[in-house]
Structure formats: C-alpha cells, structure tokens
Amino acid sequence: MKRIVPLLLAILVALVGIRHAYAQGAETIWLSAVNTSYKTGETVLVTVNASSATPVQGFTFQIRYDPECLRPVNASSPIAGMNGLQLPQLTGLVDGSYASTTPQTINGALAEVRFTALQGCETSLYLESAALAIRNAEGFAAPLLSVLVGERNISLFIDKEVVTQAAPQDSGSMLALEPPEPEGGTSMGCIVAVIAILIAVGLFGVYRVLRKPS
C-alpha cells in the first residue's frame, strides 16, 4: 500500500501537467463584458478576446446586435501593429477585420467594440463568427485551424433613463463600425449577396497585407 500511494500521486501530477499544457496550447476566441447594465445614451463596451500559442497576423469577427437597442460606433485593437481594415457594415451585424505585417503573440483582448445604447430594452450581443489568420508557407493569408470559440453571448439590460456621457478616449488602431442609414425594405437575396461580398473583401484585404513582397 505504501508503494501504491507515491505511484498514484506521480500519475496525478503527470495528468495535471498534461491538462495544463493542453490548456495553454489551445487557440480560443471568446466575447466578454465588464458591465451588462447601462442607461440610454451610455457607451456599451464589449471585448473580443483570444488566446493562441501560435503567433498570428490578423483576425476577423462578426457580432450580431439589435439595431433597435444598440448602434455600433467603433472598434480598437490594443495589439501593437494590428491595423484595421475598413469594411462596409450591415445593419444588425458588426464586421471587424485587422491585419499585421509581422506575427503577433496574443493572450487577452483582440479588440474593444463600442456601441451606443439607444433606448430601454433587454437585448444581447452574439459573436456570430471569429477567426485568427496566419501566413502559410506560400506567403498567403490562411485561417488558423482548430480555433475554439468560447463564450458567444452577452446579455445586456438598457435602462430607459437617458444620460449624457462624454465620448470615451480611444486608443489603438481605430475601426469605424457605424451602419448605413436605414432605407426601404431589403430582400433576403440582397442581404445574402452583400454578406458574401463582405467576406470576399475582408479576405482580399487580409491577403494584400500579409502577402510576400514581390
């Protein structure tokens, strides 16, 4: 019995070490927020986070929101060297894309996204999609495989009380996210076509930044 106890302890330590190494090596993206309660007129701030053992050279994210409750303003990345790639925006869907000419190690905030609370309501933000980009052996931009998406949904409560808030001081590479002005009814086919164009433009933008000099 005395010999078995040290053996079990050694196995336990080994398993803990393996689990820790796996947790450190996994690539993960998730959405977070410090505050979930706001008043009408306040700035709602959420953060797109990531942890990656592989240095990356770009990332993209899409956040779905209720345009009746929130209006996107901008996004900023605290990662030095990450530059925003401006894309056309769709009402109800924030589309952000950043790229760097050099590999960047990430473990924390990728981007801070700001919205303005429009009126009293209970709503949520949903991380529709997110990806990390690397430069492959051929010098082209490619998505990093096996990236896990963690927390996607942030529930928010907007109080109907109206307050006046000074614009927050922004830092990092800024990316405008204001949606287009509302127009007449839009068909589902047009929406699908515009989303396809946005994805193509985003990938082309990342490719231009990451491609090797000729």
TADA-V886417 format. One record per helix or strand of 3 or more residues. SS is the DSSP state (h for helix, s for strand). FROM is the first residue (numbers start at 1). TO is the last residue. Records with the same first field share a line. If there is no record, write none. Layout:
SS->FROM-TO, FROM-TO
//
This chain:
h->2-25, 188-210
s->27-32, 37-40, 43-51, 56-64, 70-77, 93-104, 107-117, 121-135, 141-143, 147-149, 153-162, 173-176
//
